[in-house]
Amino acid sequence: MMEWQPDEQGLQQVLHLLKDSQSPNTATQRAVQEKLEQLNQFPDFNNYLIFVLTRLKTEDEPTRSLSGLILKNNVKVHYQNFPPAVAHFIKQECLNNIGDPSPLIRATIGILITTISTKGELQTWPELLPQLCNMLDSEDYNTCEGSFGALQKICEDSSELLDSDALNRPLNIMIPKFLQFFKHCSPKIRSHAVACVNQFIIGRAQALMDNIDTFIESLFALAADEDSEVRKNVCRALVMLLEVRVDRLIPHMRSIVEYMLQRTQDPDENVALEACEFWLTLAEQPICKDVLSGHLAQLVPVLANGMKYSEIDIILLKGDVEEDEAVPDNEQDIKPRFHKSRTVTLRHEGDEGEEGEESEEDDDDDDDSLSDWNLRKCSAAALDVLANVFRDELLPHLLPVLKELLFHLDWVVKESGILVLGAIAEGCMQDMAPYLPELIPHLIQCLCDKKALVRSIACWTLSRYAHWVVSQPPDSYLKPLMTELLKRILDSNKRVQEAACSAFATLEEEACTELVPYLSFILDTLVFAFSKYQHKNLLILYDAIGTLADSVGHHLNQPEYIQKLMPPLIQKWNELKDEDKDLFPLLECLSSVATALQSGFLPYCEPVYQRCVTLVQKNLAQAMMYNQHPDQYEAPDKDFMIVALDLLSGLAEGLGGHVERLVTRSNIMTLLFQCMQDTMPEVRQSSFALLGDLTKACFLHVKPCIAELMPVLGLNLNPEFISVCNNATWAIGEIAMQMGMEMQPFVALVLNNLVEIINRPNTPKTLLENTAITIGRLGCVCPQEVAPMLPQFIRPWCTSLRNIRDNEEKDSAFRGICVMIGVNPGGVVQDFIFFCDAVASWVNPNDDLRDMFYKILHGFKDQVGEDNWQQFSEQFPPLLKERLSACYGV
């Protein structure tokens, strides 16, 4: 068979194309793309590309490499259509030239090899791995390095396949081979060798586990390697081994900790970052306390030192630019925001906040625009988790460090001290309390520092102590903090504005109604910021306003406040187009405002309502067109629909019965029925929340659709989608309360699923509570249908509702249980103690509900007789006994 040879004219054409594709001109680029598509019709076009890469040594390296990268893209897309002869030629050329003298060409060939091998070719290219492994022994450095580079890429891309029977377990040969190269004289080769083995740690490949001790010894031998890339890979290996084979590290733990302390201070920041991950990983291991308690004195200063901005950070963050508020944002810097769909939750005993939700962790400092993860962030995160592990034991080592840093004259050092103080807030809050009366005023003073980066970190750290600030008399700290923070919201530096807005949102969540006296002042500031802010911070400002509305609730419903707040919001609302993603945060904000203002939102509700309905309608229409002609239409961004549904929920909740006239004039029920059947869980989740809110606000419009809606609700009682299931469950309960006895035909559609969910292990608390409420409500309106199932749910029912605050949902659910016990008293006998405990969880039930409890308790006592009751109530915890005898005389 003759070896393939290029046609001279064809080769010139390909070279011309490669030259053009390096042109910055977009029109040229487009022409290149079209030409590539045409040339791909010729089966041997790919031969030309490999030929330029491997044979055409007269060409410059960037052109040759580019030829290889275009070929790699063709392999990705069209490899299954390559004629066998072409595929064979490309594979041959790759293996013959992996030792090219140019590092760029070797790397390109390596990328090409791994791309071919991920196309299912590891099985059909049996000579690949043996040949690459043999070439490692070559006397020629380039051949050895090129083969190792290719192997490293294959190990990264195909680690699972390499450790499977499909390939006859090549790792049994490869891993011992790689381990031999840990001692190679070239640092680049040593680094490849460690990197290759590292790919198999997390998956616990058998061949590595068989050689684990040799591996660990070989790593120790490289501990002091002069090459930073090798040290980085050694640190990475130890961090992963800590996760999967901590048993093998424990005997050497002391020396590993000392080694990692050294490496965390490595002059090469990449090494220091890998080493710093060790502390983060160790903190999650049960052995952390034993292993580290003797080393805290060395570790704490090292971590604190890693939290200083490096000189490069300061240049990148424009740390010397103090005023930039007039500079428009770079659109690339604005991260996409994700809307968190509505989940219906209940309030618990002891929650002071409105929501029973954990606040999301906005942790560790706020320089997102920097490369995302760096030594500063990793050190701060490590200190944060260690503070949670060691709590008060950390302070003796921390306080001297903090003293030195916080009052330092160099702003970079002082800034890192403020970050340290913020990082330990969660773990050491109680033990820091005695120092806070002195520290908080110092931090408030730092809000006026002349360096913007100091002002912004002070905002963040103060927000981490917001809980403590709010627990003190308001004049001591809350008022001065709020005054300064509001000034920072109007800072002339954008980073400070952003940090202040986020910190203020946290303060709002903690302070809630404590803010009411200052509302006028707060609104003046937030509204003024509207006219001042560039794009990115506007989005954060919406969040601060929404959180304010959530925190003060109906106190916002005052004419003077509405007059300040609504005009700028509505102006933005009118400026934004239906396709603009900035609608998300604005809609979320308006949803909170509508819920808080209640009837105060009436003058604004009509255009807002209409637009939400339009957004849903457009989105559904686009989805339909896309499903019919995916080649002609784009898939819609369903977030628009989700946010619109959530704002409609906010309107229904805030306006109550007033929403009825809006619903009358729209086709929302038809749209809602479609949304409830959407393939995307988040769309269904939001539609069930809206269904429940409309059921409460204007059932008149929901009722005609019940027969269609109920089967859809029943289908969504699937706990695999927790939030969908939760909202569907809640909506069923709300519908039951409105339907009364007419609910009877629909009970069978949902009851079995609900009983199954309440008995499932590991079901999240919110879902259990909503399920219990809905079962109780169904029993309240259709006791004959539900009561026979009592023994199957009474115990989990009682335990899931005992911690809920007294409210109307709890009231209706307990009425249901009492009615059902009346129908089927035998159903609770086995679990009566749980019922007693649930009854005692009421602080002050309505009189008629209290009577129901009284009758059931006394009825049970009379039924079993005095002696048996004495015996039975002996099992009660003392507190329960006390409450029942005080409230119900049993």
Secondary structure as UniProt FT lines:
FT   HELIX           8..20
FT   TURN            21..22
FT   HELIX           26..39
FT   TURN            40..41
FT   TURN            43..44
FT   HELIX           45..54
FT   TURN            57..58
FT   HELIX           61..78
FT   HELIX           79..81
FT   HELIX           84..97
FT   TURN            98..99
FT   HELIX           103..116
FT   HELIX           117..121
FT   HELIX           122..124
FT   TURN            126..127
FT   HELIX           128..135
FT   TURN            136..137
FT   HELIX           141..157
FT   HELIX           159..162
FT   HELIX           165..167
FT   HELIX           171..180
FT   HELIX           181..183
FT   HELIX           187..198
FT   TURN            199..204
FT   HELIX           206..210
FT   HELIX           212..221
FT   TURN            222..224
FT   HELIX           228..244
FT   HELIX           246..249
FT   HELIX           250..252
FT   HELIX           253..263
FT   TURN            264..265
FT   HELIX           269..283
FT   TURN            286..287
FT   HELIX           288..292
FT   HELIX           293..295
FT   HELIX           296..306
FT   HELIX           311..316
FT   TURN            317..320
FT   TURN            325..326
FT   HELIX           331..333
FT   TURN            349..350
FT   TURN            368..369
FT   HELIX           375..390
FT   HELIX           391..394
FT   HELIX           395..406
FT   HELIX           411..423
FT   HELIX           425..432
FT   HELIX           433..435
FT   HELIX           436..446
FT   TURN            447..448
FT   HELIX           452..464
FT   HELIX           466..471
FT   TURN            474..477
FT   HELIX           478..489
FT   HELIX           494..511
FT   HELIX           512..518
FT   HELIX           519..532
FT   HELIX           535..552
FT   HELIX           553..556
FT   HELIX           559..575
FT   TURN            578..579
FT   TURN            581..582
FT   HELIX           583..597
FT   HELIX           598..601
FT   HELIX           602..628
FT   TURN            630..632
FT   HELIX           639..655
FT   HELIX           656..659
FT   HELIX           660..664
FT   HELIX           668..675
FT   TURN            676..677
FT   HELIX           681..697
FT   HELIX           699..702
FT   HELIX           703..705
FT   HELIX           706..715
FT   TURN            719..720
FT   HELIX           722..739
FT   HELIX           740..746
FT   HELIX           747..758
FT   TURN            761..762
FT   HELIX           765..781
FT   HELIX           783..786
FT   HELIX           787..789
FT   HELIX           790..801
FT   TURN            802..803
FT   HELIX           808..823
FT   HELIX           825..831
FT   HELIX           832..840
FT   HELIX           847..864
FT   HELIX           866..874
FT   HELIX           878..888
//
